[in-house]
Amino acid sequence: MLEEQNDNLPQADGQKETEVSTTNAENTVIVEEILEETTAAVAKESSNDKAMEEIENSNAEESEDDSVSDKHTIAMLEYDSMTMEALVEELEKLVVNEKVMAIKEHVEEIRKSFMAQYHNALDEKREEFAEQNEGETTGFEYHSPLKNKFDQLFDEYRSKKNKHFNQLQNNLKNNFEVRNQIIEDLKNLIDSNDDSIGDMFKKMNEIKDRWNNAGAIPKDKYNIVWNNYHFHVERFYDLIHLDKEARDQDFKNNLEQKQQIILRAKDLLAEPDVLKAFRELQLLHRVWKEEIGPVDREQREVVWNEFSEITKQMHDKREALNEKAREKENENLAKKHEIIAQINALSSEEVSGHKGWQNQMNKMEALRESFFKAGKVPTEVNEETWAQFKNAVRDFNKAKNAFYKDIKHDQQTNLDKKNALVEKAKSLKDSDDFKATTPIMKQIQEDWKKIGHVPRKYSDAVWKEFKGACNAYFDRLNQVRNEENKEEVEAFENKKNFLEEFKSFDLVGDHKTDLDAIKASIEQWKSFGRVPFSKRHIEGKFNKILDVLFEKLSLSKKDTELMKFDNRLEHLSENEDSRALEKEAFFLRKKIDEVQGEIFQLENNIQFITSSSKGENPFIKEVNKTIDRHKEDLKLWKEKLSRLNQL
């Protein structure tokens, strides 16, 4: 009544406007608060729904096939950063040792990574083929033993999966029909009015036993069937209100079990391994749904909401972990974009000469390897990133192939020149005019050395043909010389007689006197002159006696080697054996390269060992000694080459 009277009192216009304005503002604030609360509630409910849906779907999948749960114990490796060889090795290990449904996700990730790398290699080989065949790809073939092995393993995996799936489907279909029949029996029990409470409880326990032993059903039917079953179980307990004591005891037992699950779920929130905790939470949900019956109606929503809230918190923790993984994928994406940019920059550089392009290709290979090792990128940009990488590599290969196309033209010209020399050498190899022909043949060899590279596929064949013609001529020359030179025969007889006497050479004990005597014997040996080609073995016998004498004389290894080498050089020079001298020079250069390589490798190794060890290391001392020996050997080989070059 008072409110009605106040409403009828006259008010000033300004006061009315002020009160209306204040009321509208207050209403606006209230509406905004309601909207915020509603939005928050919807978001929370949506988050809960998402968490529950994910768990239910996972449980449905694992309920359908228990072997799926084994996937959680198999590590998901960084397949995007593994080589094709490593991927095939990992695939073989999984297919041979693990259950087929437990490795489904692993195999798919391996397949995507392998095929991406394989198609990239295939595209590069196709482009190389096209460059070599004026843009044509007809007839292109690429055979990869690694791809064949991958296909065999993947086919084996698919065969196992199909066999397993067919067996599983038959069982799932039968189990689904059995569970539907059990639900129908439960509904009939609830609708029946003939049985006593005791008989109904007995039949209900039989139904529970049948249900627990009914087996897995299709995952798309899992939640519907289980929810239907639980609905009618709750109907049964709501109906059996007459035997309240028995029903309440059952409710109490179920409540205690669900509260224990809630306590365990709370403990899982503190588990540092979030993925492990989430998997256990999934199992708790499965136990909640499949093994524990209903609770009192007043407690049903309370315990479920509490369990759902814990599930939501766990889901949020896992989402945070997934967000970190996404951040890592974005970091990998940035790395790959940087690598692609470096490849593009590499393609734009001005390069001249084969050595320069070899260096560029080494850089390219390092960038390619870095790209493969950079790791996984977000799925939605994976194909786009691969496409950018392949385009960058394609542009690099175009620039490289353009250079080598010009090189091939020069190499073909060189091949024509060498073929001409081969024909000239073949036309002279049977000549008997040695005096006139020998200088020409030597000049042909010199001209050969001045010609550059030829196409690799012809290199060995043209060299073999040229070498055969030259050897045929010079072998005939040496043979004729040996047959005709009586002086060489006489020299051999003199050396043979001298050798018999030299075998009994005795040292007097004075180093200088003995050394001078040996040098005099060497000079006398040289004075006999050249022996026939077929009798050159006598030089080796003489050198063996020298080795024994030098050893007794305790002459240094370097002096001994150089004295014997000088003797050998003079022998080759007297015989005018240019081919033997060339072979000797090649041998010396090869030994120098080998020793230098050994020294370089040992020095690298010792740097690595020194950086990772503390204090004195006996092994390092031994390596240093080896390096010193190699350096002494290197000086000796270089000195020999120097003396040969002077000759």
KARA-V17221 format. One record per pair of residues at least 6 apart in sequence whose C-alpha atoms are under 6 Angstrom apart, sorted by the first residue. I is the first residue (numbers start at 1). J is the second residue. Records with the same first field share a line. If there is no record, write none. Layout:
BEGIN
I->J + J
END
This chain:
BEGIN
48->312
51->312 + 315
55->282
60->219 + 222
61->219
62->68 + 69
63->216
64->216 + 217 + 218 + 219
67->102
68->101 + 102
70->102
71->102
79->110
80->113 + 375 + 376
81->372 + 373 + 374 + 375
84->114
88->150
100->161
130->136 + 137
172->216 + 217 + 218
175->214 + 215 + 217
176->217
190->236
251->295 + 296
254->292 + 293 + 295
255->295
262->307
268->277
329->376 + 377 + 378
332->374 + 375 + 377
333->377
336->371
340->389
344->392
347->396
411->453 + 454 + 455
414->454
415->454
422->466
425->469
426->469
429->469 + 473
482->532 + 533
488->530 + 531 + 532
491->528 + 529 + 531
492->531
507->514
599->627
END
